[in-house]
Amino acid sequence: MSDAAAPPVLAVIIPAYRVAAKVAAVIADIPPEVAHIVVVDDACPEGSGNIVAALDNKRLHLVRHTENQGVGGAVVSGYRKALELGADVMVKIDGDGQMDPAILHKIAGPVMSGEADYAKGNRFADFRTLKRMPTVRLLGNSGLSFLLKAASGYWTMLDPTNGYTAIHARALEKLELDRLDRRYFFESDLLIRLGTVSAVVVDVQMEARYADENSSLNIPKTMLEFPGKILRGLLRRLFLRYFIYDFNMASVYLMVSVPLLLFSFLFGIYQWIDSSQTGIARPLGTIMVVIIPLILGFQMLLQAIAFDVASTPKRRNPE
């Protein structure tokens, strides 16, 4: 990384897979303030890496994968190369032309100024822009947004799968890059892990820009695979943040609410099955044994959620 008194060194990461027709134009539009352009040829069958290698651009650094590792694997390789080059801030741009390099400074700005550790585009902030988003992407993002708010702890965040991002080297150094998801869950997994280390994340309003190609996002497959990964991420974040890195009132609320809710649910199911088999109604006392833990557990769970919302890492003052 650069000296603290010097301007942050900016690098761009471009994962290249099936982008042979557009990657050269994307590179040509990268603004001059970017010190390094790292292109990762993720075993592209179209030979995107060869096209990049033929370009005359001193800022270019080409990384080649012998086997396809997915968008996450390509971005992680790009991050590692950028860190080797001494980059302080790394912006990820896709090579298909859907992310406008002209707004790179807008995406990177909060990270460059020290206001945030991670910034991402948000296509949901402008309704006019939202109307142009392909339906499949709109449905996918809408279905995942709330789940990822809870899993990551960034409750004001929207458009969680937006890949136009900027991250500071100090945030990357806190993460286990080898454990990041290598496929389409990459952006979501990164957000969850940033939430675990209490990194400051901000949304940056941007317009959606799409070409005529079909989205590769498979909604049915996504809705089947992502919830399990999101649940694991949520449990990991809560355990690390509220029981390992810190212990506070949210920890107490969780410790009390979860057993109460489990007891109420299991005991209630048992009593319901027994009553249906014997035909004998449960007495009021038994019903209250189910209801009271349910109410108390739910109230404490709401308190834990409120504490988590209030604990969302806040944007810092510019350095």
N, C-alpha and C positions, 0 to 999 in steps of 0.2 A: 504493500500500500504506500501511498505518497505521504510526504511529511505533513503533519497536522496543520502547518501554516500555509501550505500550498493548496491551490485549487484541487478538488477531488479529481482523480483520474477516472474518466468515463469509458466504459467498454460496452459494446453491443454483442449480444449472443444471438445467432441465427441458426436454429435447427433446420437442416436441409434434407427433406425427404419428398420426392415427387414435386419439386419446385423448379425444375430445370428451365422452364419457360419464363420465370419471373425473378429468380434470385438475383440475377445480375442487375436488374432495374432497381430492386430493393437496396442493394449495396450502393449503387450510384446515388441514391437519394439520402443516404446517411449523412447527417450534417457534419461540418468540419470540426466541431468541438469534441467529437468522439475520437479518443486516442487509439482505440483498438477495435477491430471488427473481427469477431471470432465466429467462423462458420463451421458447423459440425455436420459433415456428410454422414448421415445415419444409414450407411449402406444403401444409398439411393439407387434404385434400378435405372433411373434416367441419367445417371452420371452427373448429378448436380455438382459434386466435388470437382470434377474435371473442368466444368465451366468456371467455377470460382478460381481454380488454380491458374487458369489462363488470363485472369484479369490483372491489369497493371495498377495495383493499389497497395502502397506501402503499409497501410494500416491493417491489411488483411492477414489473418492467421487461420489456416485450414486444419481442422481436426477430422480424421477419417475413422469411421467404425467399420470393422470387417464384417460385423453382423448387426442387424437392426436391433436397436435397444429401446425404441419408442421415444416419444417426445421428451419424457422425463429423463431418460438416459442421455439423450442428446444435450439437453439443457445442463444437466449436471456436469457432463464433460466440458461444456462451454464455460461453466462457472469455474471449474478447476483451472482451465487454461487462462482465463482472465485473471484469476488470483495469482498465477505464476507470473503474469505480465505486470503485476503491481496495480491492478485496477482497484479503485475504491467503491465505485458504483457500477453495477451491471444491469443493463436493460435488455430484456428478451423481446425480440421481434420475430414473428414468423416470416418465412421466406416466400409466402404465396401472395404478397401484395395487399393483404387485408388489413394490415396495421400501418398507418400513415407515419413514415419517419419524420414528417414535418412537425408532429406534436411530441416528438421524443423529449424535448426539453420540458414539456408540460408534465409528462409522466415521471421523468427523473427529478424534476424540481424539488419536491418535498424531501427526497432522499439526499440530494446534493446539498440542500440548505441545512440538513440536520433535523428537520421537523419530524421525519419518520425514518424507520428502518426499512420499510417496504411500501411501495406504492403500486397500485394496479388500476387499470382502466375500468370505468363503470359506464356501460352502455344503457343502463336503466334510468339514468337521471333525466333524460330528455325524452318526452313522449313522442315527439316527432321522429327522433332517431329510432325509438323502440318499435314504431310501426314498420320500419324497414327491415327489422330483424327476421330472418327465416323462422317460420312457425316451429320447426323442430328444435331450434336452438332456444327459442323463447320458452317453450314448454320444459325443456331440460333444465335451463337455468332457474326457472321459477320453482320447479319441484325440488331443486337442491339447495336453493338459497337459505331457506329457514333451517334445514337440517345442519348446514355448514355454519350458520350463525351460532348454534348451540355447541357444535363440536369444536369450533375454533375459539369461541369466546369473543369474536368480533361482531357484536350484536347490531351495529349500524352498517355493516358491510352489505353491498349488493353485487350482483354479477360475479359470483365467486370463481367461475371457470374462465374468466377473462385472462388471456395469456399475455396481454401487453403489460409487462411488469418491470419494476426497477427495485433492486435490492442492494443494501450496503454490505460491504465485506464483513463488517463486524457482526452483522446478523447471520451471515452464512457460516461464520466461524463457530457459532453456537449450535449449529445443526449437524446431525449425522447424515451427510449427503448420501452415503451408501444405502441408507434405509428409506430414502424417498421413493415413492411409487414411480415406476418407470413408464407407465402408460397414461391414459387419459385422466386418471385420478391425481396426476402430478400436482397441478395447481392447487387442488383442494387439500392434498396431503401437506403441501408446503405451508398453506395457511394454518392448518391445525398445529403443525409443529412450531410455527412462529408464535402461535397463541400459547403454547406450552412454555416458551421462554420469555413471554410477555413483551414481544417486540411490538413497536408502534407501527400500525398498518393504516394507510389512508386510501380512500377511493379518489380517483381523478376522473372527472366527467369527460367523456369522449363520444364521438359519433361512431356508429357501427358502419363499417365499410365492407361490403361483401361482393364477391365476384359471382359468376353464374354457376359455379360448381355446386354439387350437392354436398350437404353436410355429412361427414363420416360419423357423426354422433348417432349411436343406436339407442333410441330412447328406451325400448323394452329392456335391452341388455344393461343399460346404465341404471335403470331403476331397480334391477335385480342385484347388480354388483355393488353399487355405491353405498346403499344403506348399511351393509355389514361393515364396510371399511370406515364409514363415518362413525358408526357406533364404537368400533375399536379405537378410533382416534379420540372420540369424546371421553371414553373411559380412561385412556392413557393420559389425556390432558388433565382431567379432574384429579386423578391419582397423583400425578407429578406436581401439579400446581398447588393443590390444597392439602396434600399429605406428605410430600417430600420436600419441595422447595419452601413451603410455608404451611402454617397451621393457624386458622383464624375461625371466625364465626361460621363461615360457609362450610368449613370442615366439620364443625359440630352439627350444623343443620343436616348435612349429608349423612353423617354417622347415625343420627337419630331417625331421620325420615325414611331412609331406605329399609332398615329392619321393620319399622312400623308398617310401611306399605306392603312389604313382603308378607308379614304376619297376617295383616288384614286380608290380603288377597288369598293366601293359601288356606287360612282358617275358614274364611268365608266360602271358598269352593268346597272344602271338606264338609261343612255344615249343610250347604245346599245339596250336595250329592246324597248325604246321609238322610236328609229330610225327604228328598224325592224318592228314595228307596223304601223308607219306612212309612211314609205318609204322615209323619208326625211333624207338626209345625214347631219351629224353634221358638223358645221363650224369649221375651223381650230382653232379658239379661244377656243371652247369647248373641242376640242381634247387636246390642250395644257394644259387646266385646269386639265385634267386627267394625262397627261404624266409628267408634271413638278413635282407634288407631289410624283408621283411614283418613279422618278429618285432620288429626294432628300431623300425620305424615305428609299429607298434601300441603298443609299450611307451611310446614318447615321446608318442604321442597320448593315452594314458591319463594320463601325467604332466601334459600340458597341461590335460586335463579336471579333474584333481585340483586343479591350481593355480587354475583358473577357479572351481571350487566353493568353495575356501578364500577366494577374493577377493570373494565375494558381499558387497555393502555391508551392514554390520551396523546394527541399530537403535541410535540414539544415546540417551544419558541425557537425560531431560526437562530443558528449559531452565528 
